[in-house]
Amino acid sequence: MELVELGRIVDSFGLYGDVKILSSTSFADKRYQIGNHVILENPKTKQQETLTVIAYRNQLDIDIVRFNEINTKEDALAKKGYLIKAEKDLS
């Protein structure tokens, strides 16, 4: 499975665990469709976990995404600096 980087979490947004992602993909609307899975990677340890998209919107050059597995602002802040990746194939 070949992964591509979609972006990096730069901050939290709101109280319910939404994250702000500085995007590095041209296909954010397709990558962050509700129900899609992405990979969250700790850039230091390379440890990965799978996340499920439950909401997405774009605000200027920042993607704001809510994942089923991140439920509070504190959880989101703990992921600051983590990479978001997905399988290279969009289909």
Backbone as a chain_set.jsonl record, in Angstrom:
{"seq": "MELVELGRIVDSFGLYGDVKILSSTSFADKRYQIGNHVILENPKTKQQETLTVIAYRNQLDIDIVRFNEINTKEDALAKKGYLIKAEKDLS", "coords": {"N": [[0.85, -1.177, 0.0], [0.748, 2.055, -1.036], [1.275, 5.204, 0.33], [0.181, 8.642, 0.31], [0.914, 11.972, 1.298], [-1.499, 14.011, 2.756], [-1.608, 16.275, 4.255], [-0.779, 18.329, 7.156], [-1.572, 18.422, 10.583], [-2.323, 21.443, 12.063], [-3.604, 22.772, 14.093], [-6.32, 22.893, 16.512], [-9.913, 23.123, 16.112], [-12.673, 24.613, 17.344], [-14.767, 22.981, 19.855], [-15.188, 20.258, 19.662], [-13.257, 18.504, 18.707], [-12.503, 18.917, 16.067], [-10.018, 19.312, 13.526], [-7.512, 21.492, 12.203], [-6.073, 21.394, 9.093], [-3.194, 21.877, 7.278], [-3.16, 21.796, 4.024], [-1.769, 19.559, 1.576], [-2.682, 18.471, -0.683], [-4.405, 18.306, -3.807], [-6.875, 17.312, -3.981], [-8.661, 17.472, -1.808], [-11.438, 17.566, -1.261], [-12.31, 15.11, -2.255], [-10.706, 13.294, -0.843], [-11.466, 13.7, 1.818], [-14.115, 12.853, 2.058], [-17.159, 12.018, 3.698], [-17.008, 9.165, 5.706], [-14.733, 8.144, 4.553], [-11.473, 6.707, 5.065], [-8.454, 7.679, 6.61], [-4.919, 7.896, 7.272], [-3.339, 8.612, 10.271], [-0.284, 9.871, 11.204], [2.35, 9.871, 13.478], [4.957, 12.068, 13.315], [7.41, 11.774, 14.578], [7.664, 9.195, 15.806], [6.682, 7.582, 13.851], [4.484, 6.025, 14.215], [1.28, 4.815, 13.359], [-2.259, 5.367, 12.923], [-5.625, 4.552, 12.036], [-8.115, 6.752, 10.879], [-11.534, 7.867, 10.714], [-13.396, 9.875, 8.57], [-15.823, 12.259, 9.484], [-16.809, 14.756, 9.038], [-16.237, 17.566, 6.883], [-14.82, 20.598, 5.74], [-13.668, 23.466, 3.889], [-11.657, 26.247, 4.605], [-10.491, 29.055, 3.466], [-7.167, 28.453, 2.933], [-7.047, 26.245, 4.503], [-7.955, 23.029, 5.586], [-10.689, 21.868, 7.389], [-11.4, 19.308, 9.443], [-13.366, 16.727, 10.865], [-12.916, 13.891, 12.782], [-14.027, 10.604, 13.579], [-12.635, 9.391, 15.652], [-11.422, 11.353, 17.169], [-12.43, 13.377, 19.667], [-12.476, 15.609, 21.361], [-11.349, 18.97, 22.047], [-8.909, 18.896, 23.349], [-7.929, 16.346, 22.645], [-7.573, 16.821, 19.918], [-5.627, 18.871, 19.953], [-3.489, 17.43, 20.972], [-2.684, 16.057, 18.767], [-1.42, 17.826, 17.158], [0.822, 18.719, 14.609], [1.002, 16.178, 13.599], [0.949, 13.989, 10.74], [-1.305, 13.627, 8.007], [-2.273, 10.996, 6.023], [-3.042, 9.061, 3.066], [-4.162, 6.287, 1.035], [-2.609, 6.084, -2.124], [-4.111, 5.642, -4.464], [-7.082, 6.956, -5.664], [-9.488, 5.708, -6.216]], "CA": [[0.0, 0.0, 0.0], [1.525, 3.285, -1.143], [0.569, 6.327, 0.941], [0.549, 10.0, -0.038], [0.628, 12.917, 2.37], [-2.585, 14.947, 2.476], [-1.363, 17.505, 4.991], [-0.284, 18.279, 8.533], [-2.46, 19.076, 11.55], [-1.666, 22.649, 12.577], [-4.302, 23.285, 15.274], [-7.684, 22.394, 16.699], [-10.941, 24.086, 15.734], [-13.894, 24.365, 18.107], [-14.728, 22.189, 21.083], [-15.548, 18.858, 19.44], [-12.177, 17.703, 18.153], [-12.15, 19.22, 14.679], [-8.616, 19.701, 13.367], [-7.137, 22.303, 11.053], [-5.027, 20.707, 8.34], [-2.544, 22.603, 6.202], [-3.288, 20.787, 2.977], [-0.77, 19.385, 0.526], [-3.349, 17.7, -1.738], [-5.324, 19.05, -4.672], [-8.131, 16.572, -4.009], [-9.148, 17.397, -0.426], [-12.868, 17.259, -1.228], [-12.462, 13.673, -2.484], [-10.003, 12.568, 0.224], [-12.155, 13.865, 3.098], [-15.538, 12.546, 1.992], [-17.655, 11.347, 4.899], [-16.85, 7.72, 5.683], [-13.392, 7.763, 4.096], [-10.453, 6.452, 6.081], [-7.125, 8.232, 6.383], [-3.923, 7.444, 8.233], [-2.706, 9.637, 11.095], [1.072, 9.404, 11.499], [3.212, 10.658, 14.346], [6.175, 12.262, 12.525], [8.609, 11.391, 15.343], [7.736, 7.751, 16.043], [6.137, 6.917, 12.653], [3.326, 5.226, 14.598], [0.113, 5.181, 12.563], [-3.584, 4.88, 13.283], [-6.622, 4.845, 11.022], [-9.189, 7.641, 11.302], [-12.695, 7.915, 9.835], [-13.896, 11.24, 8.363], [-17.263, 12.436, 9.714], [-17.195, 16.089, 8.549], [-15.153, 18.268, 6.19], [-15.049, 21.866, 5.049], [-12.448, 24.195, 3.601], [-11.725, 27.653, 4.984], [-9.304, 29.644, 2.826], [-6.235, 27.392, 2.522], [-7.018, 25.266, 5.595], [-9.033, 22.041, 5.636], [-11.174, 21.605, 8.741], [-11.923, 17.948, 9.367], [-13.716, 16.053, 12.115], [-12.738, 12.443, 12.701], [-14.776, 9.853, 14.574], [-11.754, 8.962, 16.747], [-10.94, 12.529, 17.912], [-13.71, 13.898, 20.14], [-12.383, 16.815, 22.176], [-10.315, 19.933, 21.663], [-7.65, 18.415, 23.92], [-7.476, 15.254, 21.769], [-7.118, 17.429, 18.667], [-4.362, 19.576, 20.216], [-2.454, 16.419, 21.174], [-2.284, 15.559, 17.441], [-0.798, 18.927, 16.421], [2.079, 18.331, 13.987], [0.88, 14.856, 12.995], [0.693, 13.954, 9.305], [-2.473, 12.911, 7.512], [-1.912, 10.304, 4.793], [-4.065, 8.176, 2.506], [-3.698, 5.466, -0.08], [-2.387, 6.903, -3.321], [-5.194, 5.431, -5.413], [-8.326, 7.64, -5.263], [-10.692, 4.927, -6.514]], "C": [[0.896, 1.241, 0.0], [0.694, 4.442, -0.605], [1.088, 7.651, 0.388], [0.159, 10.909, 1.124], [-0.461, 13.878, 1.929], [-2.365, 16.281, 3.164], [-0.867, 17.238, 6.395], [-1.273, 19.006, 9.433], [-1.713, 20.252, 12.169], [-2.355, 23.215, 13.822], [-5.636, 22.565, 15.423], [-8.647, 23.483, 16.242], [-12.203, 23.731, 16.498], [-13.666, 23.426, 19.279], [-14.854, 20.687, 20.877], [-14.492, 18.035, 18.715], [-11.885, 17.914, 16.689], [-10.684, 19.639, 14.635], [-8.459, 20.569, 12.127], [-5.954, 21.618, 10.391], [-4.503, 21.634, 7.259], [-2.376, 21.608, 5.068], [-2.109, 20.767, 2.019], [-1.34, 18.511, -0.591], [-4.27, 18.611, -2.538], [-6.717, 18.43, -4.67], [-8.742, 16.429, -2.618], [-10.622, 17.018, -0.364], [-13.143, 15.782, -1.477], [-11.848, 12.863, -1.339], [-10.782, 12.587, 1.538], [-13.666, 13.672, 2.988], [-15.941, 11.758, 3.235], [-17.571, 9.839, 4.714], [-15.49, 7.252, 5.192], [-12.458, 7.549, 5.28], [-9.14, 7.087, 5.644], [-6.203, 7.699, 7.474], [-3.348, 8.666, 8.95], [-1.344, 9.107, 11.491], [1.813, 10.395, 12.386], [4.539, 10.833, 13.612], [7.458, 11.847, 13.257], [8.756, 9.876, 15.454], [7.313, 6.927, 14.828], [4.97, 5.982, 12.984], [2.099, 5.742, 13.853], [-1.166, 4.634, 13.174], [-4.562, 5.315, 12.195], [-7.727, 5.698, 11.62], [-10.299, 7.626, 10.258], [-13.229, 9.344, 9.771], [-15.396, 11.282, 8.641], [-17.743, 13.835, 9.309], [-15.978, 16.743, 7.913], [-15.661, 19.592, 5.642], [-13.704, 22.546, 4.835], [-12.666, 25.652, 3.96], [-10.421, 28.297, 4.543], [-8.369, 28.525, 2.395], [-6.087, 26.311, 3.591], [-8.217, 24.316, 5.457], [-9.406, 21.822, 7.1], [-11.917, 20.274, 8.69], [-12.25, 17.437, 10.772], [-13.607, 14.549, 11.861], [-13.502, 11.776, 13.832], [-13.928, 9.562, 15.817], [-11.188, 10.118, 17.575], [-12.176, 13.313, 18.339], [-13.662, 15.159, 20.979], [-11.283, 17.723, 21.643], [-8.945, 19.464, 22.156], [-7.067, 17.268, 23.095], [-6.888, 15.815, 20.481], [-5.771, 18.13, 18.865], [-3.203, 18.604, 20.412], [-1.921, 15.884, 19.847], [-1.616, 16.645, 16.599], [0.579, 18.496, 15.905], [2.04, 16.963, 13.332], [0.56, 14.994, 11.503], [-0.584, 13.18, 9.02], [-2.084, 12.313, 6.16], [-3.089, 9.457, 4.326], [-3.455, 7.346, 1.41], [-3.637, 6.328, -1.328], [-3.548, 6.82, -4.304], [-6.479, 6.068, -4.886], [-9.559, 6.767, -5.45], [-11.088, 4.004, -5.388]], "O": [[1.694, 1.448, 0.914], [-0.446, 4.645, -1.022], [2.262, 7.779, 0.044], [-0.806, 10.642, 1.84], [-0.367, 14.489, 0.864], [-2.875, 17.306, 2.712], [-0.578, 16.104, 6.778], [-1.757, 20.083, 9.086], [-0.625, 20.094, 12.724], [-1.775, 24.038, 14.531], [-6.026, 21.748, 14.588], [-8.245, 24.624, 16.015], [-12.748, 22.644, 16.31], [-12.531, 23.118, 19.644], [-14.65, 19.917, 21.816], [-14.802, 16.978, 18.166], [-11.095, 17.169, 16.108], [-10.17, 20.241, 15.577], [-9.172, 20.404, 11.137], [-4.959, 21.301, 11.043], [-5.265, 22.122, 6.423], [-1.555, 20.693, 5.142], [-1.529, 21.802, 1.692], [-0.595, 17.889, -1.348], [-4.839, 19.564, -2.006], [-7.636, 18.966, -5.29], [-9.283, 15.374, -2.286], [-11.019, 16.231, 0.495], [-14.123, 15.249, -0.956], [-12.416, 11.855, -0.917], [-10.765, 11.61, 2.287], [-14.418, 14.273, 3.755], [-15.175, 10.945, 3.753], [-18.007, 9.302, 3.696], [-15.125, 6.093, 5.387], [-12.634, 8.133, 6.349], [-8.765, 7.04, 4.473], [-6.654, 7.127, 8.466], [-2.925, 9.63, 8.313], [-1.243, 8.017, 12.053], [1.893, 11.587, 12.09], [5.197, 9.837, 13.31], [8.48, 11.596, 12.618], [9.837, 9.333, 15.226], [7.553, 5.72, 14.777], [4.518, 5.229, 12.121], [1.899, 6.95, 13.73], [-1.172, 3.6, 13.841], [-4.349, 6.322, 11.521], [-8.221, 5.421, 12.713], [-10.049, 7.402, 9.074], [-13.487, 9.956, 10.807], [-16.155, 10.466, 8.119], [-18.948, 14.078, 9.243], [-14.843, 16.518, 8.332], [-16.784, 19.69, 5.148], [-12.725, 22.239, 5.515], [-13.713, 26.228, 3.666], [-9.378, 28.108, 5.169], [-8.752, 27.711, 1.556], [-5.118, 25.552, 3.584], [-9.347, 24.754, 5.239], [-8.535, 21.617, 7.945], [-12.922, 20.13, 7.993], [-11.517, 17.682, 11.73], [-14.125, 14.018, 10.879], [-13.609, 12.332, 14.925], [-14.465, 9.496, 16.923], [-10.534, 9.877, 18.589], [-12.894, 13.853, 17.497], [-14.709, 15.73, 21.283], [-10.408, 17.295, 20.89], [-7.942, 19.618, 21.459], [-5.859, 17.215, 22.868], [-5.848, 15.357, 20.007], [-4.874, 17.995, 18.033], [-2.065, 18.914, 20.061], [-0.828, 15.32, 19.802], [-1.28, 16.403, 15.44], [1.399, 17.976, 16.662], [2.952, 16.616, 12.581], [-0.023, 15.987, 11.068], [-0.904, 12.206, 9.702], [-1.626, 13.023, 5.266], [-4.011, 9.174, 5.091], [-2.371, 7.65, 0.911], [-4.492, 7.183, -1.56], [-3.924, 7.824, -4.909], [-6.916, 5.754, -3.779], [-10.603, 7.076, -4.874], [-12.082, 3.286, -5.498]]}, "num_chains": 1, "name": "protein.A"}
